[in-house]
Structures are given as C-alpha cells and as structure tokens.
Amino acid sequence: CKWAGKRLPTETEWESAARRPYASLTSSQKAYPWGDERPSNDSEWRLNLWQGAFPHSDAALDGYAGLAPARAYEPSKVGLYNMLGNVWEWTGTWYAKSSGQRVLRGGSYVDSPDGS
C-alpha cells in the first residue's frame, strides 16, 4: 500500500464498509452486505463460495470454479464488490504482531455457505 500512498482499512473500517447501508445506530444489523438472506442453491448467488466436496469437487453453482472476476457479482448498495467470498482480505489490524499476522476479513471461495 505504501507504494500507492494508501493503507489497509482497519478491521473496524472493513466491517463498517461491508455492512453498509445496514450499519448504523438506528437500523438493525444485517448478516450480509445484501441483507439477511443466507446464500444457498435456492437463491441468487451474490458471492463466490465452494459448493461441493472440498477439496475434490467445486460444483460452481455460483458461476465460478475457483476465483471469480472482481466484478462478477453486483456491488453492495454503497458500490463495493466482493466483500464476502472469493478471497480473504487483509486489514490493517494486527492479529499477532509478533508473528506478522493481520486480521483477515471477507472469506474465500474455498469457504462453504454453512461455514464448514
């Protein structure tokens, strides 16, 4: 990030951005950037996840086996793409500074809809 004059968002900043427009003191929290509808084979896919027997078979029911292009799915209401699924994203918050580990957010295409 330094080469571009930028920085990683903190964990708090990342969570706030991912949950907008639902993150406020006057509205209830939503489970996903699009609301409370859980990803499933019976709904429209809004993120890239593993569907199948990991690590042997990804059924690609979300449209992609492996990584998806950055703009493969509709952006959130505030214009952010892929806040869940596809790839883990580093934040600027240290998980264990002594080991150089940072807090990750977003999930990955190797995660499943039920978190297993």
C-alpha positions in Angstrom: 0.0 0.0 0.0 2.9 2.4 0.8 3.9 2.5 -2.9 0.5 3.9 -3.8 0.3 6.2 -0.8 -2.6 4.2 0.7 -3.2 1.9 3.7 -5.2 -1.1 4.5 -8.5 -0.5 6.3 -8.7 -1.4 10.0 -10.9 -4.3 10.9 -13.5 -1.8 12.2 -13.4 0.2 9.0 -13.7 -3.0 6.9 -16.7 -4.3 8.9 -18.4 -0.9 8.7 -18.0 -0.8 4.9 -19.1 -4.4 4.4 -22.3 -3.8 6.4 -23.3 -0.5 4.9 -26.0 0.7 4.5 -27.1 -1.5 7.4 -24.5 -0.4 9.9 -26.0 2.5 11.9 -27.3 3.2 15.4 -30.9 3.4 14.1 -31.1 0.3 12.0 -30.7 -3.4 12.9 -27.5 -5.3 11.8 -27.8 -7.5 8.8 -25.9 -10.7 8.4 -24.7 -10.0 4.8 -24.0 -6.9 2.7 -27.3 -7.5 0.8 -29.4 -8.1 3.9 -30.3 -11.3 5.9 -30.9 -13.8 3.0 -28.5 -16.7 3.5 -26.6 -17.9 0.5 -28.0 -21.2 -0.9 -28.6 -23.1 -4.0 -32.2 -21.9 -4.0 -31.2 -18.2 -4.1 -29.4 -15.9 -6.4 -25.7 -16.2 -5.8 -24.2 -12.9 -4.6 -20.7 -14.2 -3.7 -18.2 -16.9 -4.8 -18.1 -19.9 -2.4 -17.2 -23.5 -2.7 -20.1 -25.8 -3.4 -19.3 -29.5 -3.3 -17.0 -31.9 -1.6 -13.9 -29.9 -0.6 -11.2 -30.1 -1.9 -12.2 -32.5 -4.6 -15.1 -31.0 -6.4 -16.5 -27.4 -6.7 -19.8 -27.6 -8.5 -19.5 -23.9 -9.4 -23.2 -23.3 -8.7 -22.3 -19.6 -8.1 -21.0 -19.5 -11.7 -17.3 -19.9 -10.9 -15.0 -22.8 -10.0 -12.1 -21.2 -8.1 -11.7 -17.4 -8.2 -14.3 -15.1 -9.7 -13.5 -11.8 -11.5 -13.6 -8.8 -9.2 -16.9 -7.5 -10.6 -18.6 -10.9 -11.2 -21.5 -10.1 -8.8 -23.5 -6.9 -8.2 -21.9 -4.4 -5.9 -23.3 -3.6 -2.5 -25.6 -0.6 -2.1 -22.5 1.6 -1.5 -20.7 0.3 -4.6 -18.3 -2.3 -3.0 -17.6 -5.6 -4.8 -16.8 -9.0 -3.3 -17.0 -8.1 0.4 -17.8 -11.7 1.1 -16.4 -14.8 -0.6 -13.8 -15.0 -3.4 -10.6 -14.1 -1.5 -9.6 -13.3 2.1 -8.7 -9.6 2.6 -6.1 -8.3 4.9 -6.9 -5.5 7.3 -4.5 -3.1 8.9 -5.3 -4.5 12.3 -2.7 -6.9 13.8 -3.9 -10.3 15.0 -0.5 -11.2 16.3 2.1 -8.5 15.5 4.9 -10.7 16.8 4.2 -13.2 14.1 3.3 -10.7 11.4 -0.3 -11.9 11.2 -3.1 -9.5 10.4 -6.9 -9.8 10.8 -8.5 -11.3 7.7 -12.0 -10.5 6.5 -14.3 -11.4 3.7 -14.0 -15.1 3.3 -12.7 -17.1 0.4 -14.0 -19.2 -2.5 -12.9 -22.3 -0.5 -15.4 -21.5 2.3 -18.9 -23.1 2.1 -22.3 -21.4 2.7 -22.7 -23.0 6.1 -19.1 -22.2 7.2 -17.9 -25.8 7.3 
